Amino acid sequence: MKPVLLLCSTTDGQTRKICERLQHRLQDAGVTVVLTMIEHAREVSPSDYSLLVVGARIRYGHTDGRVIEFANRCAALLNAMPSAFFSVNIVARKPGKDRPETNPYVQKFLQRVAWRPRLREVFAGRLDYPRYGPLDRNLIRFIMWMTDGPTDPSAQVEFTDWHRVDAFAQALCAAVRA
Ligand SMILES: Cc1cc2nc3c(=O)[nH]c(=O)nc-3n(C[C@H](O)[C@H](O)[C@H](O)COP(=O)(O)O)c2cc1C
């Protein structure tokens, strides 16, 4: 069977951590997985894979332009094969914005691309103030203050629900085997 491709867009590493968890769960189930960073998207041939999964972080309201470009350039191929998309953002920590149907970034992404991923998910990401530069730290603190999130500049909080990541891995396994 052809391998599964996990194509990952990350800046601070949380989306990569989620991709690696998915990779391990799929490998535990006997599936061969290739993990590739979005920087190499131009070298990807979707037809080499049984399932193509894209995971993309959000920064200042935006999905990486290279993810949008890949999704539009390969839309015809992707729409003809099993495929999945997940977004990683902080808004998804909020009940009511924590499902692909209700998360504004997943919906915005789907409006911008011709790709129609069969599986869609959203995961809450990680907040890591000490890691950010002063400008990003203060802007994110301001956004957190407005949305009842942590504002202590030393806060490091992982909001990701790993049970949900594992459930998504199971759904990916089922898609490969279908
Ligand atoms: C500079 C910056 C801007 C961000 N902008 C947003 C945003 O607009 N909306 C949101 O929900 N999360 C936002 N986040 C939170 C990230 O999506 C979250 O930290 C995620 O885990 C980042 O994924 P990564 O570690 O794979 O880069 C932002 C984080 C940073 C550092």
The ligand as an SDF file (V2000), in Angstrom:
LIG
                    3D

 31 33  0  0  0  0  0  0  0  0999 V2000
    2.5860   35.7250   16.6360 C   0  0  0  0  0  0  0  0  0  0  0  0
    1.4190   34.7950   16.8530 C   0  0  0  0  0  0  0  0  0  0  0  0
    0.1870   35.0710   16.2890 C   0  0  0  0  0  0  0  0  0  0  0  0
   -0.9040   34.2110   16.5230 C   0  0  0  0  0  0  0  0  0  0  0  0
   -2.1170   34.5210   15.9620 N   0  0  0  0  0  0  0  0  0  0  0  0
   -3.1790   33.7360   16.2350 C   0  0  0  0  0  0  0  0  0  0  0  0
   -4.4720   34.0730   15.7210 C   0  0  0  0  0  0  0  0  0  0  0  0
   -4.6560   35.0470   15.0030 O   0  0  0  0  0  0  0  0  0  0  0  0
   -5.5150   33.2760   16.0640 N   0  0  0  0  0  0  0  0  0  0  0  0
   -5.3550   32.1660   16.8630 C   0  0  0  0  0  0  0  0  0  0  0  0
   -6.3490   31.4840   17.1490 O   0  0  0  0  0  0  0  0  0  0  0  0
   -4.1500   31.8120   17.3280 N   0  0  0  0  0  0  0  0  0  0  0  0
   -3.0560   32.5750   17.0340 C   0  0  0  0  0  0  0  0  0  0  0  0
   -1.8310   32.2400   17.5280 N   0  0  0  0  0  0  0  0  0  0  0  0
   -1.6850   31.0060   18.2980 C   0  0  0  0  0  0  0  0  0  0  0  0
   -1.0710   29.8870   17.4600 C   0  0  0  0  0  0  0  0  0  0  0  0
   -1.9530   29.4720   16.4580 O   0  0  0  0  0  0  0  0  0  0  0  0
   -0.7230   28.7250   18.3730 C   0  0  0  0  0  0  0  0  0  0  0  0
    0.2890   29.1690   19.2500 O   0  0  0  0  0  0  0  0  0  0  0  0
   -0.2730   27.4820   17.6420 C   0  0  0  0  0  0  0  0  0  0  0  0
    0.0610   26.4880   18.5960 O   0  0  0  0  0  0  0  0  0  0  0  0
    0.9030   27.7800   16.7390 C   0  0  0  0  0  0  0  0  0  0  0  0
    1.2620   26.6170   16.0300 O   0  0  0  0  0  0  0  0  0  0  0  0
    2.7770   26.2570   15.7710 P   0  0  0  0  0  0  0  0  0  0  0  0
    3.4100   26.0580   17.1380 O   0  0  0  0  0  0  0  0  0  0  0  0
    2.7240   25.0010   14.9860 O   0  0  0  0  0  0  0  0  0  0  0  0
    3.4080   27.3890   15.0230 O   0  0  0  0  0  0  0  0  0  0  0  0
   -0.7370   33.0650   17.3210 C   0  0  0  0  0  0  0  0  0  0  0  0
    0.5190   32.7930   17.8990 C   0  0  0  0  0  0  0  0  0  0  0  0
    1.5870   33.6460   17.6700 C   0  0  0  0  0  0  0  0  0  0  0  0
    2.9030   33.3460   18.3140 C   0  0  0  0  0  0  0  0  0  0  0  0
  1  2  1  0
  2  3  1  0
  2 30  2  0
  3  4  2  0
  4  5  1  0
  4 28  1  0
  5  6  2  0
  6  7  1  0
  6 13  1  0
  7  8  2  0
  7  9  1  0
  9 10  1  0
 10 11  2  0
 10 12  1  0
 12 13  2  0
 13 14  1  0
 14 15  1  0
 14 28  1  0
 15 16  1  0
 16 17  1  0
 16 18  1  0
 18 19  1  0
 18 20  1  0
 20 21  1  0
 20 22  1  0
 22 23  1  0
 23 24  1  0
 24 25  2  0
 24 26  1  0
 24 27  1  0
 28 29  2  0
 29 30  1  0
 30 31  1  0
M  END
$$$$
